[in-house]
Amino acid sequence: MTSNPYAGVDVSGQRILVVGAAAGIGRATAELLAARGARVICADRDAPRAAAVAASLPGGQPLEFDITDDPRLRDEIATLLGDGRPLHALVNCAGVTGVTGAPSHEIDVKDFDRVVEVNLRGAFVLSQAVLPHMTRHGYGRILHVASIAGKEGNAGMVSYSASKAGLIGMVKAMAKEYAETGVTINTIAPAVIRTQMVDAMSAGQVDYMTSRIPMRRCGTLDEIAEAIAWAVSPAAGFTTGFVYDLSGGRAVY
Ligand SMILES: NC(=O)c1ccc[n+]([C@@H]2O[C@H](COP(=O)([O-])OP(=O)(O)OC[C@H]3O[C@@H](n4cnc5c(N)ncnc54)[C@H](O)[C@@H]3O)[C@@H](O)[C@H]2O)c1
């Protein structure tokens, strides 16, 4: 127990890599974790914005890579881990929607491939890059941001829904492989949180998604950052291979 039970999740002293930290959910999560005492490495393909976020955080550190650039990602993470200090957690918030608002037969296969490359393959490579380090230390938390679209499917978002469903399956398999190592691997499935990603979609697509939320509102950045902070904290020790719900009641399983 912390001395102040209302202080929130305790992540003080934790070293946490947040990928996709330049904007939206990643940025909000990086800010909350840092406010709670974590040393946050802010990674993104958008180097200037990631650097600005890192500079605004106590102990923040910027890192630039694109999660589809396999060798570069592995090199950057190997360098980061090369100082011998433990990395306690990885939060992966990097993601793209690809084309939305169109039926499957109109989607270019190249668009489908690109979405899968970022949302699924990128998450796989990221996990591979940190797992040997975490298992060696006998502790770790990996949290990938999936989506309610991966559980239920969103019409007009076939590439995105498929990539997030694949991500959930990947996490469930990986979690079992590492269950005895001290490393937990989970996902979180938000419905709609207003970020630049959502703002880039058509009003019709956003209406479709929000109309399915029983709470009749979008989630907030604070709400998702709090949920992620708990899921990657030392307190969350007995949960792995799970999809945390953040859907205002839309998820039924
Ligand atoms: N906002 C929502 O309603 C919502 C709902 C469900 C799931 N999600 C998921 O949450 C995650 C974050 O979404 P967001 O709304 O904050 O989006 P966002 O666009 O605001 O932020 C995403 C960040 O990821 C970075 N990024 C994208 N592709 C990258 C790549 N290849 N390599 C490195 N960095 C990359 C971007 O530069 C950006 O900083 C995504 O995985 C998204 O699919 C979002």
Ligand as a Chemical Component Dictionary entry (heavy atoms), coordinates in Angstrom:
data_LIG
# 
_chem_comp.id                   LIG 
_chem_comp.type                 NON-POLYMER 
_chem_comp.pdbx_formal_charge   0 
_chem_comp.three_letter_code    LIG 
# 
loop_
_chem_comp_atom.comp_id 
_chem_comp_atom.atom_id 
_chem_comp_atom.alt_atom_id 
_chem_comp_atom.type_symbol 
_chem_comp_atom.charge 
_chem_comp_atom.model_Cartn_x 
_chem_comp_atom.model_Cartn_y 
_chem_comp_atom.model_Cartn_z 
_chem_comp_atom.pdbx_ordinal 
LIG N1  N1  N 0  -8.370  6.922  -30.598 1  
LIG C1  C1  C 0  -9.216  5.902  -30.590 2  
LIG O1  O1  O 0  -10.434 6.047  -30.553 3  
LIG C2  C2  C 0  -8.676  4.503  -30.590 4  
LIG C3  C3  C 0  -9.590  3.464  -30.405 5  
LIG C4  C4  C 0  -9.132  2.157  -30.396 6  
LIG C5  C5  C 0  -7.791  1.905  -30.547 7  
LIG N2  N2  N 1  -6.917  2.931  -30.734 8  
LIG C6  C6  C 0  -5.503  2.590  -30.899 9  
LIG O2  O2  O 0  -4.750  3.329  -29.977 10 
LIG C7  C7  C 0  -3.441  3.569  -30.516 11 
LIG C8  C8  C 0  -3.147  5.068  -30.435 12 
LIG O3  O3  O 0  -4.127  5.745  -31.203 13 
LIG P1  P1  P 0  -4.309  7.329  -31.140 14 
LIG O4  O4  O 0  -5.747  7.585  -31.310 15 
LIG O5  O5  O -1 -3.594  7.890  -29.976 16 
LIG O6  O6  O 0  -3.575  7.733  -32.506 17 
LIG P2  P2  P 0  -2.662  9.010  -32.845 18 
LIG O7  O7  O 0  -2.644  9.073  -34.326 19 
LIG O8  O8  O 0  -3.128  10.191 -32.081 20 
LIG O9  O9  O 0  -1.237  8.595  -32.295 21 
LIG C9  C9  C 0  -0.546  7.510  -32.848 22 
LIG C10 C10 C 0  0.948   7.768  -32.729 23 
LIG O10 O10 O 0  1.614   6.617  -33.281 24 
LIG C11 C11 C 0  2.652   7.064  -34.126 25 
LIG N3  N3  N 0  2.886   6.073  -35.164 26 
LIG C12 C12 C 0  2.020   5.681  -36.125 27 
LIG N4  N4  N 0  2.609   4.772  -36.924 28 
LIG C13 C13 C 0  3.869   4.591  -36.447 29 
LIG C14 C14 C 0  4.954   3.793  -36.858 30 
LIG N5  N5  N 0  4.882   3.027  -37.956 31 
LIG N6  N6  N 0  6.101   3.835  -36.144 32 
LIG C15 C15 C 0  6.195   4.638  -35.057 33 
LIG N7  N7  N 0  5.207   5.445  -34.633 34 
LIG C16 C16 C 0  4.054   5.415  -35.328 35 
LIG C17 C17 C 0  2.149   8.374  -34.716 36 
LIG O11 O11 O 0  3.238   9.181  -35.189 37 
LIG C18 C18 C 0  1.418   8.985  -33.524 38 
LIG O12 O12 O 0  2.288   9.778  -32.735 39 
LIG C19 C19 C 0  -3.461  3.016  -31.938 40 
LIG O13 O13 O 0  -2.946  1.709  -31.946 41 
LIG C20 C20 C 0  -4.948  2.956  -32.258 42 
LIG O14 O14 O 0  -5.244  1.984  -33.219 43 
LIG C21 C21 C 0  -7.337  4.223  -30.763 44 
# 
loop_
_chem_comp_bond.comp_id 
_chem_comp_bond.atom_id_1 
_chem_comp_bond.atom_id_2 
_chem_comp_bond.value_order 
_chem_comp_bond.pdbx_ordinal 
LIG N1  C1  SING 1  
LIG C1  O1  DOUB 2  
LIG C1  C2  SING 3  
LIG C2  C3  SING 4  
LIG C2  C21 DOUB 5  
LIG C3  C4  DOUB 6  
LIG C4  C5  SING 7  
LIG C5  N2  DOUB 8  
LIG N2  C6  SING 9  
LIG N2  C21 SING 10 
LIG C6  O2  SING 11 
LIG C6  C20 SING 12 
LIG O2  C7  SING 13 
LIG C7  C8  SING 14 
LIG C7  C19 SING 15 
LIG C8  O3  SING 16 
LIG O3  P1  SING 17 
LIG P1  O4  DOUB 18 
LIG P1  O5  SING 19 
LIG P1  O6  SING 20 
LIG O6  P2  SING 21 
LIG P2  O7  DOUB 22 
LIG P2  O8  SING 23 
LIG P2  O9  SING 24 
LIG O9  C9  SING 25 
LIG C9  C10 SING 26 
LIG C10 O10 SING 27 
LIG C10 C18 SING 28 
LIG O10 C11 SING 29 
LIG C11 N3  SING 30 
LIG C11 C17 SING 31 
LIG N3  C12 SING 32 
LIG N3  C16 SING 33 
LIG C12 N4  DOUB 34 
LIG N4  C13 SING 35 
LIG C13 C14 SING 36 
LIG C13 C16 DOUB 37 
LIG C14 N5  SING 38 
LIG C14 N6  DOUB 39 
LIG N6  C15 SING 40 
LIG C15 N7  DOUB 41 
LIG N7  C16 SING 42 
LIG C17 O11 SING 43 
LIG C17 C18 SING 44 
LIG C18 O12 SING 45 
LIG C19 O13 SING 46 
LIG C19 C20 SING 47 
LIG C20 O14 SING 48 
# 
